[in-house]
Amino acid sequence: MPRFDYDLFVIGAGSGGVRASRIAAGHGARVAICEESRVGGTCVIRGCVPKKLLVFASQFSEAFEDARGYGWQPGESSFSWPDLITAKDREIDRLNGIYHKLLDNAGVTLHEGRGRLIDRHTVEVDGRRWSAEKILIATGGRPWVPEIPGAELGITSDEAFHLDSLPKRVLIAGAGYIAVEFAGIFNGLGSEVTLAYRRDLILRGFDDDVRQAVESGMRGRGIDIQYHTAPARLERGGDGIEVTFSDDRSQVFDCVMFATGRSPYTWDLGLEEAGVHTGAENRIEVDEYSRTNVDSIFAVGDVTDRINLTPVALMEGHAFADTQFGGMDRPVEHADTPAAVFSQPPVGTVGLTESEAREKCDEIRIFRSTFTPMKYTLSGRQEKGVMKLVVDAAGDRVLGCHMVGPDAPEIVQGFAVAVRAGLSKADFDRTVGIHPTSAEEMVTLRQPVSD
């Protein structure tokens, strides 16, 4: 008779948890998973998937404008927020059903409810307890909201997908990728958008040329970006929410959205009872095999706060299952992880930023092109795209690849393979470009820019 109810019990049925459970089950393990919300996690239910659908919707207004330069005469158009949300919900329901089928077809037992560690081998879900040889925590992250008076009057990205109507005046607090993406969404759908940030430039952590190009594109679309300020107090006013800022100004909005960061979802998980160590901001500390300090407990995804991206959680979950149940040795390597920001204009990036490279290398070369995307030549849109390569001068290796402009995420995905493989600038130069495309700029950058 087995010593434990399961070989593996996964807490959290998001991207990382579902992938880990399915792969482990495929290796022959007896697997259970629990979820307190909907199967699919942040990305599928309240993150990248519904957000990308809203990005698509918001881009039509710009497409209608640009069409005139190509001989079209678009007629009157109107937008229905309820229709969009209904269509979005229908697609999310479909994907949620697919995730249920994936677990069922893999032979994974689903327990609905919030899981909590009782000890190093026991999980409790809504009052019932199960034992497992190994436990994987994959509970993800949750939006963080500053503790200011009236903060309850605001929303986060979670609630933005379920608003009853499109707000006319929107304040977005923050300037990370979630903030700039939703700024573009609301602006494209017709809202008046203000973005407030306590520092001096959006998208901290990205390459400076990328940050400046996105800021320029957002301002060109009419988004009001206010630096060195943040909401200090929210109050219900006669026709909206009155916001008092840290510089004592006040302004009234119909909606205030906090995009001020996310925190690992570790509260009330029983980590202390099980002896699991947590680090800064309560993230679960793990090694390259996703092991915690307790030999039977592991963690993957945003709850570890390594790189908070869905493909990274998938990679970590898969590697964990292969290592623990498939007889493989698969440590996780996070270097040169590509990423996108579905801002307007969009961003694709992989590898080191210029400032990071300058800290790590004795000498670097920068290749950069600022250009008008061909799509805009007839539409008359005054917006520049940016492509940039960061190269180690000593070894000629391409350390970073960054792009802002139409289709940037799709283009950089391919170049991420080259950066990850350690290809040289000479390898890029020997590659024939596809003409006419924006992507060919990456293989036709010949002269480094001067410092």
Protein Blocks (a to p, Z undefined) as FASTA:
>chain_A
ZZbfbfbdcehjafklmmmmmmmmmnopacddddfbdghijmlmmmmmmmmmmmmmmmmm
mmmmmmmmnopacddddddfklmmmmmmmmmmmmmmmmmmmmmmnopacdedddddfblm
bcceehiacddfbdcddebpaddddddehklmpccfklmmmcfbdcfbdcdedjbfklmm
mmmmmmmnopacddddfblbehihiafklmmmmmmmmmmnopacdehiacfbdcddfklc
cdddfkopacddfbdcddebccddfehnlmmmnopacdehhiacddfkopafbfkbcced
jlnopagcfklmmmmmmmmmmmmmnopacdddfehiacddddddddddedjdfklmmmmp
mbdcddddddddfklmmnopacdddddddddfklopafbdcdedehklmmmmmmmmmmmn
opafklmmmpccddddfklmmmmcfbdcdZZ
